[in-house]
Amino acid sequence: MKNFLIVLALIFTACGNPGRIPWAGVKPLLSTEDSVQLYDFQMTHLNAIVEGLLLVNKNDLNRPHLVLTSYFSLSLFDLEGTVDGYKVNYVIDVLDRSRILDLLWDDFSILFDPSVRTGFRPVTNDQGNILLLTMGTGIRSTVIKAADYVNDYPATIVIDHPALHLSVYLKVLQNAHGSLYY
């Protein structure tokens, strides 16, 4: 039995431990270049689904500003980055729980700056675009998949929390710039 535990410890040690993503300058997955970006948003948890439009930009402090609205213009949440983390400008009662908001903020923070969290080395394509990020273990496990890159940013992003049975799907709206400003 002792030999088995030693072999098991060697295997886990040889596989490596997750840590800070080892390379600086990792490209963000969400674009906020001089305009508001618009995404189709869907969050699923067990049998419940929340859908809407996610507006993403940066505030005066160069931090993320996220507004989720339903398709009928009802605001679901408005989160804004601060020096100390984030502040809640508005949130509906169903989502007004610190654990939910912290989890959503952590997920979106990863999309803005993937190198700020701990995790395994990202899987990238030949152009250096991130295809898969895996962070945490157990109940804190997060898997982010990005695909359909256009102009260095993915058109589809899936954030999955397997242990929580929670998934977030983002898809860039086509011609969103024209629909917002014209």
Kinemage of the C-alpha trace (Angstrom):
@kinemage 1
@onewidth
@group {chain A} dominant
@subgroup {mainchain}
@vectorlist {calphas} color= white
{ca met a 1} P 0.000 0.000 0.000
{ca lys a 2} L 2.839 2.372 0.822
{ca asn a 3} L 4.398 1.782 -2.617
{ca phe a 4} L 1.076 2.559 -4.270
{ca leu a 5} L 0.831 5.915 -2.475
{ca ile a 6} L 4.416 6.780 -3.456
{ca val a 7} L 3.716 5.942 -7.107
{ca leu a 8} L 0.497 7.968 -6.993
{ca ala a 9} L 2.340 10.963 -5.516
{ca leu a 10} L 5.017 10.716 -8.220
{ca ile a 11} L 2.395 10.632 -10.960
{ca phe a 12} L 0.650 13.748 -9.638
{ca thr a 13} L 3.969 15.538 -9.221
{ca ala a 14} L 5.143 14.565 -12.719
{ca cys a 15} L 1.938 15.852 -14.296
{ca gly a 16} L 2.644 19.327 -12.952
{ca asn a 17} L 0.672 21.674 -10.822
{ca pro a 18} L -1.545 24.418 -12.126
{ca gly a 19} L -0.139 27.884 -11.615
{ca arg a 20} L -0.162 31.341 -13.133
{ca ile a 21} L -0.341 31.113 -16.912
{ca pro a 22} L 3.362 31.227 -17.734
{ca trp a 23} L 3.469 33.756 -20.537
{ca ala a 24} L 2.829 37.440 -20.519
{ca gly a 25} L 1.042 39.264 -23.283
{ca val a 26} L -1.742 36.713 -23.705
{ca lys a 27} L -4.375 38.169 -26.030
{ca pro a 28} L -7.734 38.990 -24.451
{ca leu a 29} L -10.803 37.114 -25.636
{ca leu a 30} L -13.179 40.095 -25.493
{ca ser a 31} L -12.580 43.167 -27.605
{ca thr a 32} L -13.245 46.650 -26.247
{ca glu a 33} L -11.341 48.645 -28.820
{ca asp a 34} L -12.846 52.160 -28.877
{ca ser a 35} L -16.443 50.988 -29.000
{ca val a 36} L -19.142 48.952 -27.336
{ca gln a 37} L -19.119 45.286 -28.313
{ca leu a 38} L -22.405 43.393 -28.475
{ca tyr a 39} L -22.760 39.669 -27.747
{ca asp a 40} L -25.617 37.204 -27.629
{ca phe a 41} L -25.572 35.875 -24.055
{ca gln a 42} L -26.971 32.636 -22.685
{ca met a 43} L -26.430 31.215 -19.209
{ca thr a 44} L -27.696 27.744 -18.364
{ca his a 45} L -27.881 26.131 -14.940
{ca leu a 46} L -29.538 22.734 -14.721
{ca asn a 47} L -32.900 23.434 -16.432
{ca ala a 48} L -32.889 27.239 -16.084
{ca ile a 49} L -31.810 29.531 -18.921
{ca val a 50} L -31.090 33.270 -18.862
{ca glu a 51} L -30.724 34.905 -22.284
{ca gly a 52} L -30.054 38.386 -23.486
{ca leu a 53} L -27.603 40.839 -24.989
{ca leu a 54} L -24.276 41.599 -23.339
{ca leu a 55} L -22.791 45.031 -23.958
{ca val a 56} L -19.068 45.208 -23.225
{ca asn a 57} L -16.777 48.212 -23.081
{ca lys a 58} L -14.215 49.809 -20.776
{ca asn a 59} L -14.887 52.563 -18.272
{ca asp a 60} L -12.805 55.650 -17.492
{ca leu a 61} L -10.434 53.548 -15.335
{ca asn a 62} L -9.766 51.252 -18.327
{ca arg a 63} L -11.611 48.452 -16.523
{ca pro a 64} L -14.427 46.276 -17.924
{ca his a 65} L -18.000 47.545 -17.913
{ca leu a 66} L -20.628 44.874 -18.570
{ca val a 67} L -24.339 45.396 -19.078
{ca leu a 68} L -26.648 42.431 -19.627
{ca thr a 69} L -30.133 43.172 -20.923
{ca ser a 70} L -32.937 40.893 -21.968
{ca tyr a 71} L -34.018 40.923 -25.587
{ca phe a 72} L -36.817 43.280 -24.506
{ca ser a 73} L -34.409 45.874 -22.984
{ca leu a 74} L -34.923 44.877 -19.351
{ca ser a 75} L -31.553 45.245 -17.595
{ca leu a 76} L -30.447 42.100 -15.770
{ca phe a 77} L -27.157 43.414 -14.434
{ca asp a 78} L -24.703 46.272 -14.810
{ca leu a 79} L -21.218 45.530 -13.443
{ca glu a 80} L -18.302 47.913 -13.617
{ca gly a 81} L -14.648 47.325 -12.789
{ca thr a 82} L -13.004 49.364 -10.050
{ca val a 83} L -9.522 49.541 -8.595
{ca asp a 84} L -10.544 47.078 -5.852
{ca gly a 85} L -12.606 44.682 -7.984
{ca tyr a 86} L -16.056 45.591 -9.249
{ca lys a 87} L -19.156 47.507 -8.284
{ca val a 88} L -22.753 46.634 -8.979
{ca asn a 89} L -24.669 49.462 -10.625
{ca tyr a 90} L -27.785 47.316 -10.995
{ca val a 91} L -28.791 43.668 -10.676
{ca ile a 92} L -32.143 41.848 -10.718
{ca asp a 93} L -33.182 39.978 -7.586
{ca val a 94} L -32.571 36.505 -9.042
{ca leu a 95} L -28.883 37.266 -9.674
{ca asp a 96} L -28.384 39.455 -6.578
{ca arg a 97} L -26.152 37.067 -4.674
{ca ser a 98} L -22.505 37.751 -4.016
{ca arg a 99} L -21.419 34.242 -5.074
{ca ile a 100} L -23.169 34.529 -8.430
{ca leu a 101} L -21.866 38.032 -9.124
{ca asp a 102} L -18.331 37.105 -8.000
{ca leu a 103} L -18.368 34.080 -10.300
{ca leu a 104} L -19.630 36.108 -13.273
{ca trp a 105} L -17.088 38.861 -12.624
{ca asp a 106} L -14.243 36.320 -12.339
{ca asp a 107} L -15.311 34.694 -15.617
{ca phe a 108} L -15.421 37.984 -17.500
{ca ser a 109} L -12.146 39.139 -15.925
{ca ile a 110} L -10.501 36.049 -17.397
{ca leu a 111} L -11.849 36.975 -20.831
{ca phe a 112} L -10.366 40.473 -20.560
{ca asp a 113} L -6.985 39.300 -19.222
{ca pro a 114} L -6.439 35.509 -19.303
{ca ser a 115} L -3.056 35.744 -17.542
{ca val a 116} L -4.517 37.091 -14.264
{ca arg a 117} L -5.884 33.740 -13.083
{ca thr a 118} L -4.211 30.493 -12.179
{ca gly a 119} L -4.567 27.595 -14.556
{ca phe a 120} L -2.949 25.224 -16.951
{ca arg a 121} L -1.113 26.436 -20.028
{ca pro a 122} L -3.692 27.479 -22.653
{ca val a 123} L -4.189 25.473 -25.821
{ca thr a 124} L -3.605 27.808 -28.778
{ca asn a 125} L -3.761 27.629 -32.548
{ca asp a 126} L -0.913 28.483 -34.963
{ca gln a 127} L -1.676 32.223 -34.743
{ca gly a 128} L -1.396 32.224 -30.935
{ca asn a 129} L -5.147 32.543 -30.394
{ca ile a 130} L -6.482 30.778 -27.312
{ca leu a 131} L -8.707 27.790 -28.049
{ca leu a 132} L -8.958 26.305 -24.538
{ca leu a 133} L -8.271 27.578 -21.014
{ca thr a 134} L -8.599 25.311 -17.990
{ca met a 135} L -8.429 26.722 -14.475
{ca gly a 136} L -9.085 25.478 -10.975
{ca thr a 137} L -10.095 22.079 -9.712
{ca gly a 138} L -13.159 20.597 -8.100
{ca ile a 139} L -16.051 22.960 -7.584
{ca arg a 140} L -13.908 25.925 -8.742
{ca ser a 141} L -13.085 24.254 -12.063
{ca thr a 142} L -13.561 26.511 -15.091
{ca val a 143} L -13.148 25.573 -18.754
{ca ile a 144} L -13.210 28.287 -21.424
{ca lys a 145} L -13.428 27.401 -25.115
{ca ala a 146} L -13.014 29.990 -27.857
{ca ala a 147} L -13.639 29.468 -31.574
{ca asp a 148} L -14.342 31.142 -34.912
{ca tyr a 149} L -11.665 33.837 -34.666
{ca val a 150} L -12.230 37.035 -36.642
{ca asn a 151} L -9.708 39.906 -36.384
{ca asp a 152} L -7.848 38.256 -33.452
{ca tyr a 153} L -11.000 37.804 -31.331
{ca pro a 154} L -13.258 34.751 -31.055
{ca ala a 155} L -16.802 34.983 -32.372
{ca thr a 156} L -17.985 32.280 -29.948
{ca ile a 157} L -16.946 31.688 -26.342
{ca val a 158} L -18.168 29.005 -23.949
{ca ile a 159} L -17.445 29.256 -20.222
{ca asp a 160} L -18.220 26.010 -18.441
{ca his a 161} L -18.252 25.196 -14.726
{ca pro a 162} L -18.685 21.405 -14.823
{ca ala a 163} L -19.077 20.843 -11.080
{ca leu a 164} L -21.717 23.581 -10.817
{ca his a 165} L -23.572 22.522 -14.001
{ca leu a 166} L -23.328 26.151 -15.106
{ca ser a 167} L -22.438 27.299 -18.620
{ca val a 168} L -22.215 30.722 -20.245
{ca tyr a 169} L -22.355 31.080 -24.035
{ca leu a 170} L -21.283 34.264 -25.831
{ca lys a 171} L -21.558 34.904 -29.546
{ca val a 172} L -20.626 38.113 -31.348
{ca leu a 173} L -23.586 39.672 -33.099
{ca gln a 174} L -23.000 40.237 -36.787
{ca asn a 175} L -23.007 43.890 -37.818
{ca ala a 176} L -23.630 44.945 -34.224
{ca his a 177} L -21.753 48.196 -34.799
{ca gly a 178} L -24.174 49.223 -37.519
{ca ser a 179} L -27.231 48.342 -35.443
{ca leu a 180} L -26.059 50.388 -32.453
{ca tyr a 181} L -24.901 53.521 -34.181
{ca tyr a 182} L -27.006 53.872 -37.346
